[in-house]
Amino acid sequence: MTSPPAFGAVVIGRNEGERLRICLQSVLRSTPAVVYVDSGSTDGSLTLAASLGVDVLQLDMSIPFTAARARNAGYRRLLQIAPGVPLVQFVDGDCEVVAGWTDKAVARLAERPDLAVVCGRRRERHPDASVYNRLCDIEWDTPIGDTAACGGDAMMRLAALEAVGGYDPQLIAGEEPELCVRLCKRGYRIERLDAEMTLHDAAITRFSQWWRRNVRAGHAFSEGASLHGRGADRHGVRNVRSAIFWGGAVPTVALLGAVPSGGASLVLFGGYGLLALRVYRRQRRQGRPPRDAAVAATFIVLAKFPELRGVIKFHWNRARGQRSPLIEYKLPVQPKS
């Protein structure tokens, strides 16, 4: 390229099928500098990406995969094909970038030099397909303004990303919040804009998928707390303690104390109802309709159990000096013929 574009894009994916086509076409509308990083797809994703004219990078899968490692490889390749490009839009291969988002993101980063990251509203493409998809859509509706973290879809200032050494490639989940902790320590800021950003295809139709997604969340909380839990913001500590308390301590004490207390300890199970009510009220104060608030409250309480499993998984593997394997929950989608 004779001159760098306003921004480049890095797409990561594996076996995303038709979702990948939609994703790549959505970013190609706004920039010619697009890198697709593939992590061992077997569904023709590499051929599909190459046919669309994007730069394709295939990760060495003999090295343990993480999304963080893929994003690092992607933005470093972007700097090679578009030297001097100032910004990068990261997007997961199961997402579509909404028209107009990148213009707003570029403009906002130009207005505020202290911003390292801007993100917008990620929406679930099919929120009514399952209760789990609905939960994802609720989860991604975060407050507008300065924030502590972003998700996998975000536009970042490459100079800031390089200043902190990129993503931590060892993390199997929660790599974006961990990156944001380091960016904020360097004096940068993260902002959620009041703008539509991406459509995401969660495709979570089974309870087992939801369960594994929350095991991964618990693992991410623990890993983040192990790295930054002693800092001023106590990164991840509150989430870990909540999983341990509600997912483990309360049922253990209630059940073990049932006989000695003549059943009185079983009243502790009522705490889950109180917790759900507290979450429900918080969701309503944030403007959620009653149905969504009730769904969120119910599953946020239930999530304490798989989150605890993730906490235990992290510490068990850490005690044995082993890395935890990737925790996946998505089902592959085959491309259309």
Buried (B, 14 or more C-beta within 10 A) or exposed (E): EEEBBBBBBBBBBBBBBBBBBBBBEBBBEBBBBBBBBBBEBEBBBBEBBEEBEBBBBBBEEEEEBBBBBBBBBBBBBBBEBBEEBBBBBBBBBBBBBBEEBBEBBBEBBEEEEEBBBBBBBBBBBBBEBBBBBBBBBBBBBBEEEEBEBBBBBBBBBBEBBEBBEBBBBBBBBBBBBBBBBBBBEEEBBBBBBEBBBBBBBBBBBEEEBBBBBBBBBBBBBBBBBBBBBEEEEBBBBEBBBBBBBBBBBBBEEBEEBBEEBEEEBEEBEEBBEEBBEEBBEBBBEBEBEEEBBBBBBBBBBBBBBBBBBBBBBBBEBBEEEEEBEEBEBBEBBEBEE
